[in-house]
């Protein structure tokens, strides 16, 4: 895409630059949940020396970290349920549900999202006119 076409598309979308018109990203939503095992952890303190502002000397700072408890072979230990399964009598590992979010997309109504959609149309040579392209881009972004 040449510079003249890009300038025309930016003007049509109302997009200037990243700092003047930042993109609006709504929460994408949860795609699915999956079950993840729970590992045994322990709290440790890490010490480091940091030069704090307005002080000449360095100060010792303690940071609390969460670490995995490792077995003899260096692998993390999985926590087990306290009660065995009533049907099989086997103790199963504890699990927690973890959310996986959908891919993040710009809001199609914001200038940056509209400009990106117009660029896609221009690359495919399906840009009939600025007004038609804006309408098509808006309809396409609303559907997805």
Buried (B, 14 or more C-beta within 10 A) or exposed (E): EEEEEBEBBBEBBEBEEEEEBEBEEEEEEEEEEEEEEEBBBEEEEEEEEEEEEEEEEEEEEEEEEEEEEEEEEEEBEEBBEEEEEEEEEEEEEBBEEEEEEEEEBBBBEBBBBBBBBBBEBBEEEEBEEBEEBBEBBBEEBEEE
